[in-house]
Amino acid sequence: MRIFFLFAIVWLTGCSSGGPVEVDGIMVESGLRAFADGQHFDYTGHLDKALKGDDAALEELLKFSAGQDSAASVGHGLVMKSLLGKLGDELFSQKIAAQPEEVKHILWAGLEQAGAVSLKNDSPLTLKALMPTVTPAEHRGLYVFDAQNSSFRDCAEPDARYLVVDETGGNLEKNYRRLLKFPYPGQPIFAVVKGYKTPYFGNQVLTGDHAGFFVVTEIIELEAKNYRNTCIPYEFWALGTEPFWYAQVSAAEGVIEYRGMDDERTKVFAYQPPVEEEGGMKIYTGVNQDSGDNIRIVVDSVTCSDGMSDVTYKLGVKLTMNGKELKGCGIPFEAGQAASSSEGNK
């Protein structure tokens, strides 16, 4: 009898102190219970009723949020994962389909935190119900591959940078590496893709300089950046012949780029505003401290011919790359966009 009373005291003490509790095979962790109690939310009671078919209790459980409490968030995710297993993919997806976006966000993040990363294979209906209800549309912009944080700048929204979620089966990375064998960090390519923008995607976290997520569902066209397709406003592109070379000066992208056709690597320099001299001449300079390269570009408002066509350009350019002087012609952003439109109408 004494042993029975001691066991009862220990059991009651564990329950009252917020220890873990099992409800029909689903474990509710102590951190989750403690947080729910602090919010005056009967978590285990709602879970018990939900498992017995009480839709109102299930609704309240789905809407439960642990806020910034990491232990409670993980605990709630584990319960949702177990609940998904109990109810099955079809029924669980039906229950969450009508929930508002903010509830779906919390549920999706919680399920991924709980290790339910195989939703696409094991619970496709639930994944479809959790995803933002946005129809993919065509977008044009600059794409940058990064092993951790790939990004996209939309032509229609050039001042915003989006964190890319590649839903093309890794084809974005494959084609990026095909186009740029030796990219400098952050080097973009031009992309025409189908996708959609969303404030959340699973449990992925936005960094401070990203406006949201851009989910790419289909690749239409990818190509190296040039003066015709670069939709982020630039100051000018310079083109030269004998030998062939090009350079871009862009305050919006924060770079000065140079590429000679005899080198597969694009040399890059941090953008610095030009020094303006009499007569409207502008001088841009840059030094790459990592590579030791240096560049100087003198731009003058004089008509220029590339010597290989009948095209006349508005800017004359003298570029000195590591002491080697090159001559070419400059194309301001408006002229580059006009050339792109003209080619597109042919």
C-alpha positions, -999 to 999 in steps of 0.1 A, spaced: 0 0 0 28 24 9 44 17 -25 12 25 -42 8 58 -25 44 67 -33 38 59 -69 7 80 -70 24 110 -54 53 108 -80 28 105 -109 7 134 -96 38 155 -90 50 148 -126 17 159 -140 13 190 -119 48 202 -126 42 201 -164 61 168 -172 55 151 -206 22 134 -210 11 108 -236 -24 112 -252 -34 81 -273 2 74 -283 11 111 -289 37 125 -265 32 161 -254 65 174 -242 70 193 -209 81 225 -225 50 226 -247 27 218 -217 43 246 -196 39 272 -224 3 261 -231 -6 263 -194 9 298 -193 -15 308 -221 -44 291 -203 -47 266 -232 -56 230 -223 -34 214 -248 -37 178 -238 -75 183 -234 -78 197 -270 -56 169 -283 -77 142 -266 -109 156 -280 -94 161 -315 -83 125 -316 -119 115 -308 -133 134 -337 -141 168 -322 -136 192 -351 -138 223 -328 -110 210 -306 -89 202 -337 -95 237 -351 -81 252 -319 -52 229 -318 -43 237 -354 -44 275 -346 -22 271 -316 10 291 -318 41 288 -295 54 322 -306 91 326 -300 93 298 -275 116 273 -293 110 243 -270 72 247 -273 75 252 -311 94 220 -316 70 202 -292 40 214 -311 56 204 -344 61 169 -331 25 167 -320 14 179 -355 36 153 -371 21 125 -350 -14 139 -356 -8 138 -394 2 101 -390 -29 94 -370 -54 111 -392 -37 103 -425 -27 126 -454 -61 131 -470 -80 139 -438 -53 161 -423 -50 181 -456 -87 186 -456 -87 200 -421 -59 225 -428 -70 235 -463 -94 262 -450 -70 277 -425 -56 312 -430 -21 317 -444 -6 326 -410 -18 293 -395 -5 273 -425 29 290 -421 32 279 -384 20 244 -392 44 240 -422 74 253 -402 65 231 -372 62 200 -393 96 206 -409 112 213 -375 98 180 -363 116 162 -391 87 157 -415 109 167 -444 94 140 -466 60 157 -470 65 158 -508 68 120 -510 48 108 -479 21 135 -476 17 153 -509 -19 164 -502 -8 180 -469 21 198 -486 -2 211 -513 -27 224 -487 1 241 -468 17 259 -498 7 295 -505 -23 297 -529 -5 316 -556 -5 308 -593 30 308 -608 36 335 -634 64 345 -657 92 367 -642 123 382 -657 153 392 -637 188 385 -624 195 351 -607 225 344 -585 233 309 -573 247 305 -538 250 272 -519 232 287 -490 212 317 -502 205 320 -539 187 352 -549 165 368 -576 160 405 -585 129 409 -605 129 434 -635 95 446 -623 108 452 -588 146 459 -592 151 473 -557 140 441 -540 161 409 -535 143 376 -530 156 344 -515 152 316 -542 136 283 -536 144 260 -565 115 237 -572 129 227 -607 149 197 -594 182 215 -592 182 227 -628 188 263 -618 222 254 -603 231 231 -632 224 258 -658 241 285 -637 273 265 -635 271 257 -673 269 294 -681 295 306 -656 324 282 -651 343 306 -629 317 330 -613 328 356 -589 308 357 -556 274 371 -563 277 371 -601 242 371 -617 228 356 -649 197 367 -667 166 345 -661 132 341 -675 113 317 -652 79 308 -639 73 311 -601 57 331 -573 67 353 -544 57 344 -509 65 357 -473 72 322 -461 83 287 -473 84 259 -448 107 266 -418 133 285 -439 143 319 -424 146 351 -444 178 371 -439 176 408 -433 182 420 -469 156 397 -486 120 409 -492 106 374 -493 109 340 -510 108 335 -547 97 300 -556 109 289 -591 87 262 -606 98 263 -643 128 276 -663 120 293 -695 153 308 -705 187 314 -688 216 332 -704 247 352 -695 240 388 -686 245 414 -714 236 450 -721 203 439 -739 189 417 -712 201 433 -680 169 449 -667 184 463 -635 194 499 -645 231 504 -652 251 534 -661 266 519 -692 281 489 -709 313 492 -729 322 470 -758 355 467 -776 370 449 -806 405 438 -815 406 422 -790 370 416 -780 361 427 -745 332 441 -725 326 459 -692 296 470 -672 294 499 -647 263 496 -625 256 516 -593 224 496 -589 243 463 -587 272 479 -569 298 466 -594 322 473 -622 327 442 -643 353 434 -670 357 404 -692 381 398 -720 373 371 -745 407 355 -738 398 349 -701 368 328 -688 368 348 -656 350 380 -651 370 405 -631 349 425 -606 354 457 -587 332 475 -561 314 504 -577 327 539 -568 311 571 -581 330 586 -610 352 617 -609 338 642 -633 361 664 -654 355 694 -677 336 687 -709 314 660 -693 342 634 -691 338 608 -663 365 586 -648 357 554 -630 384 535 -610 385 503 -590 409 480 -572 401 444 -563 421 438 -531 417 400 -533 430 396 -569 452 426 -571 435 437 -604 429 474 -611 408 492 -636 403 527 -650 375 537 -673 373 571 -691 339 578 -706 333 608 -730 301 620 -747 314 616 -782 300 595 -811 318 561 -814 319 533 -839 330 497 -831 347 494 -865 328 463 -874 293 475 -881 273 505 -891 261 511 -855 270 544 -840 272 547 -802 268 578 -780 298 572 -757 335 568 -763 354 547 -738 390 542 -729 396 513 -705 428 505 -688 430 470 -673 461 462 -652 480 488 -673 467 476 -707 448 502 -725 417 493 -746 393 514 -767 356 508 -772 321 523 -772 297 528 -744 259 520 -743 238 536 -716 209 517 -701 182 534 -722 200 526 -754 205 490 -743 168 485 -735 159 501 -769 182 477 -787 165 448 -768 130 460 -778 140 464 -814 154 429 -816 123 415 -799 101 431 -825 119 417 -855 
